[in-house]
Amino acid sequence: MNRYILELSYNGTRYNGWQVQKNTSNTIQRVVNEKLSVIFQEEINVTASGRTDAGVHAKQNFVHFDCSKTLPPDFLRRLNFLLPQDIAARNTFMADNDFNARFDAISRMYEYLITYEKNPLLSEIVSYYPYPKLSVKRLNEAAKIVKSHTDFAAFSKKRTQVKTTICKIKHAHWEWDEEMKLLRFRIIADRFLRGMVRGIVATSIRFAREKLSEKDLHQLLESKVPHKTDFSAPAQGLTLLEVQYPAGLMKPAQ
């Protein structure tokens, strides 16, 4: 069996998230599995570096899959012809059979975009915030507090099956993009919990609006329970931007 790696990007607007689910067939993983199975004429099941939620996008997400066959000529062109317009295959790689797209990743970067002006051309990839502008300084104060913690149980939605809620945040920063007229939040960590980034965003907005104090935010994080966490940040503003692996694990497949 050959272990292949596929780099994908997608607009998650019309999907119920990445992961195959019993109660819906409308997931990105199901579509990718289906199209790869057509090309290889055998059942293919992919494993992703990040299982994005419903409505969340990815500029870069990696998957691995096993196949008894070699990649056919012009594989990417054929795959992209079969995939819908909102899912694209970017690159292919090969790896040793013990490579795992999820567990071998050493960092992931997410981006959250907020606009104060309603823009139909950006509505699927940014979150519209029709309220007074937020203090970037105050948002970065929240980011600093969040970054000082490592246990994010309070920022994990319920029904999450993980062995640990420890995440090491390497970078968390808000900035105003004057050219794009967008408020941009980027966060990098070794791993993320279900709903964690949207929880951080929504709770940071509450902090910026002075609905939470520094003490409140520290206590929320230290509580390790999510019942006081705000997860209301809309999904469309969130994009999985980049996934990093140790050098040398992936080799070009074609």
C-alpha positions as CSV (number, residue, x, y, z in Angstrom):
1,M,0.0,0.0,0.0
2,N,1.1,3.5,-0.8
3,R,0.5,6.4,1.7
4,Y,-0.3,9.5,-0.2
5,I,-0.8,13.1,1.1
6,L,-3.1,15.6,-0.5
7,E,-3.1,19.3,0.1
8,L,-6.6,20.8,-0.1
9,S,-8.3,24.1,0.2
10,Y,-12.1,24.7,0.4
11,N,-14.9,27.1,1.1
12,G,-16.9,25.4,3.9
13,T,-20.1,27.5,3.5
14,R,-22.4,24.8,2.2
15,Y,-21.0,21.9,4.2
16,N,-21.8,20.5,7.6
17,G,-18.1,20.5,8.5
18,W,-15.2,18.3,7.5
19,Q,-15.9,15.0,9.2
20,V,-18.2,12.2,7.9
21,Q,-21.3,12.0,10.0
22,K,-24.1,9.5,10.4
23,N,-26.9,12.1,10.2
24,T,-25.7,13.9,7.0
25,S,-23.9,13.1,3.8
26,N,-23.0,16.8,3.2
27,T,-19.4,16.9,4.5
28,I,-16.1,17.7,2.8
29,Q,-14.5,14.4,3.9
30,R,-17.3,12.4,2.2
31,V,-16.9,14.3,-1.1
32,V,-13.2,13.8,-1.1
33,N,-13.5,10.1,-0.3
34,E,-16.0,9.7,-3.0
35,K,-14.0,11.4,-5.8
36,L,-10.8,9.7,-4.9
37,S,-12.6,6.3,-4.8
38,V,-13.8,7.0,-8.4
39,I,-10.3,7.7,-9.6
40,F,-8.6,4.7,-8.0
41,Q,-11.6,2.3,-8.4
42,E,-11.2,1.2,-4.8
43,E,-12.5,2.5,-1.4
44,I,-10.5,5.5,-0.2
45,N,-10.8,7.1,3.2
46,V,-8.9,10.2,4.0
47,T,-7.6,11.5,7.4
48,A,-7.2,15.2,7.8
49,S,-4.8,17.4,9.8
50,G,-7.7,19.4,11.0
51,R,-11.5,18.6,11.2
52,T,-13.0,22.0,10.6
53,D,-16.6,22.7,11.8
54,A,-19.6,23.5,9.7
55,G,-19.1,26.7,7.7
56,V,-15.4,26.9,8.4
57,H,-13.0,27.2,5.5
58,A,-9.4,26.0,4.8
59,K,-6.7,27.6,2.7
60,Q,-4.5,24.7,3.6
61,N,-5.6,21.3,5.0
62,F,-3.6,18.1,4.5
63,V,-5.1,14.6,4.3
64,H,-3.4,11.2,4.1
65,F,-4.9,8.1,2.5
66,D,-3.7,4.6,1.6
67,C,-4.0,3.1,-1.9
68,S,-2.8,0.0,-3.6
69,K,-2.3,1.8,-6.9
70,T,0.1,4.5,-8.1
71,L,-1.1,8.0,-8.9
72,P,-2.5,8.1,-12.4
73,P,-1.1,10.6,-14.9
74,D,-2.5,14.1,-14.5
75,F,-3.9,13.1,-11.2
76,L,-4.6,16.6,-9.8
77,R,-6.3,17.8,-13.0
78,R,-8.6,14.7,-12.9
79,L,-9.4,15.1,-9.3
80,N,-10.1,18.8,-9.5
81,F,-12.4,18.1,-12.5
82,L,-14.5,15.8,-10.3
83,L,-14.4,17.9,-7.1
84,P,-17.1,20.7,-6.8
85,Q,-16.1,24.3,-7.3
86,D,-15.7,25.0,-3.6
87,I,-13.1,22.2,-3.0
88,A,-9.6,22.2,-4.6
89,A,-6.7,19.8,-4.6
90,R,-3.4,21.7,-4.5
91,N,-0.5,19.3,-4.2
92,T,0.3,15.6,-3.7
93,F,3.0,14.0,-1.6
94,M,4.1,10.6,-0.5
95,A,5.2,9.5,3.0
96,D,6.1,6.5,5.0
97,N,3.3,4.2,6.1
98,D,3.3,5.5,9.7
99,F,2.7,9.1,8.7
100,N,-0.5,10.6,10.1
101,A,-1.8,13.9,8.8
102,R,-3.4,14.7,12.1
103,F,-0.9,13.6,14.7
104,D,2.3,14.4,12.9
105,A,1.4,18.1,12.4
106,I,3.4,20.3,14.7
107,S,1.4,23.5,14.3
108,R,-1.7,25.0,12.8
109,M,-2.6,28.6,12.0
110,Y,-6.1,29.9,12.0
111,E,-7.3,33.3,10.9
112,Y,-10.5,35.0,11.8
113,L,-11.8,38.1,9.8
114,I,-14.2,40.7,10.9
115,T,-15.7,43.5,8.9
116,Y,-17.6,46.6,10.1
117,E,-19.0,47.2,6.6
118,K,-21.5,44.9,5.0
119,N,-20.0,43.5,1.9
120,P,-21.9,40.9,-0.2
121,L,-18.7,39.9,-2.0
122,L,-17.0,38.9,1.2
123,S,-20.0,37.6,3.2
124,E,-18.9,34.0,2.9
125,I,-15.4,34.5,4.3
126,V,-15.7,37.3,6.9
127,S,-17.9,37.9,9.9
128,Y,-20.0,41.1,9.7
129,Y,-19.9,43.0,13.0
130,P,-22.6,45.9,12.8
131,Y,-21.6,47.4,16.1
132,P,-19.1,50.1,17.3
133,K,-15.5,49.3,16.4
134,L,-13.5,47.2,18.8
135,S,-10.3,48.3,20.5
136,V,-7.4,46.5,18.9
137,K,-5.4,47.2,22.0
138,R,-8.0,45.7,24.2
139,L,-8.3,42.6,21.9
140,N,-4.6,42.1,22.1
141,E,-4.7,42.3,25.9
142,A,-7.2,39.4,25.8
143,A,-4.9,37.5,23.4
144,K,-2.0,38.0,25.8
145,I,-4.1,36.5,28.7
146,V,-5.2,33.6,26.5
147,K,-1.7,32.9,25.4
148,S,-0.5,32.8,29.1
149,H,-2.6,29.6,29.7
150,T,-2.2,26.1,28.4
151,D,-5.4,24.3,29.5
152,F,-8.3,25.2,27.2
153,A,-11.0,22.9,28.5
154,A,-13.1,26.1,29.0
155,F,-12.8,26.8,25.3
156,S,-13.8,23.4,24.1
157,K,-17.4,22.6,23.1
158,K,-19.1,19.6,24.7
159,R,-19.1,16.2,23.2
160,T,-15.4,16.5,22.3
161,Q,-13.5,13.2,22.5
162,V,-9.9,14.2,23.3
163,K,-7.4,12.8,25.7
164,T,-6.1,16.2,26.8
165,T,-7.2,19.8,26.7
166,I,-3.6,21.1,26.8
167,C,-2.7,23.3,23.9
168,K,0.5,25.3,23.4
169,I,-0.3,28.7,21.8
170,K,2.7,30.1,20.0
171,H,1.2,33.2,18.6
172,A,-2.1,35.1,19.0
173,H,-2.5,38.6,17.6
174,W,-5.1,41.1,16.4
175,E,-4.5,43.8,13.8
176,W,-6.5,46.2,11.7
177,D,-5.8,45.7,8.0
178,E,-6.3,49.2,6.6
179,E,-6.0,48.1,2.9
180,M,-8.7,45.4,3.2
181,K,-10.7,47.3,5.9
182,L,-10.8,44.1,8.0
183,L,-10.0,43.2,11.6
184,R,-7.7,40.2,11.5
185,F,-7.0,37.7,14.2
186,R,-4.3,35.0,13.7
187,I,-3.5,32.3,16.2
188,I,-0.9,29.5,16.0
189,A,-0.8,26.5,18.3
190,D,0.3,22.9,18.3
191,R,-3.3,21.8,18.4
192,F,-6.8,23.1,18.8
193,L,-10.0,21.8,20.5
194,R,-13.4,21.7,18.9
195,G,-14.8,25.3,18.8
196,M,-11.7,26.7,20.5
197,V,-10.8,29.5,18.1
198,R,-14.4,30.8,17.8
199,G,-14.7,30.6,21.6
200,I,-11.5,32.7,21.9
201,V,-12.7,35.2,19.3
202,A,-16.2,35.7,20.8
203,T,-15.0,35.9,24.4
204,S,-12.2,38.3,23.4
205,I,-14.9,40.6,21.8
206,R,-16.8,40.5,25.1
207,F,-13.5,41.5,26.8
208,A,-12.9,44.3,24.3
209,R,-16.4,45.6,25.0
210,E,-15.6,45.5,28.7
211,K,-18.2,42.9,29.5
212,L,-15.4,40.9,31.0
213,S,-12.5,42.0,33.2
214,E,-8.9,40.6,33.2
215,K,-9.9,38.7,36.4
216,D,-13.0,37.4,34.8
217,L,-11.1,36.1,31.7
218,H,-8.4,34.4,33.9
219,Q,-11.1,32.8,36.0
220,L,-13.0,31.6,33.0
221,L,-9.8,29.9,31.6
222,E,-9.0,28.4,35.0
223,S,-12.5,27.1,35.5
224,K,-11.9,24.4,32.8
225,V,-15.6,24.4,32.1
226,P,-17.2,25.9,28.9
227,H,-20.6,27.0,30.3
228,K,-19.5,30.7,30.6
229,T,-17.6,30.8,27.3
230,D,-19.0,32.7,24.4
231,F,-18.9,30.5,21.2
232,S,-21.1,32.9,19.2
233,A,-18.5,34.0,16.6
234,P,-20.0,33.1,13.2
235,A,-18.3,30.2,11.4
236,Q,-17.8,32.0,8.1
237,G,-15.1,34.3,9.5
238,L,-12.8,31.4,10.4
239,T,-10.2,29.8,8.0
240,L,-7.6,27.1,8.7
241,L,-4.7,29.0,7.1
242,E,-1.6,26.8,7.4
243,V,-0.4,23.4,8.7
244,Q,3.2,22.7,9.5
245,Y,5.0,19.3,9.6
246,P,8.6,18.4,10.5
247,A,11.0,18.8,7.6
248,G,11.5,15.7,5.5
249,L,8.2,13.8,6.3
250,M,6.6,14.5,2.9
251,K,8.1,13.8,-0.5
252,P,6.7,15.0,-3.9
253,A,4.5,12.3,-5.4
254,Q,4.7,13.4,-9.0
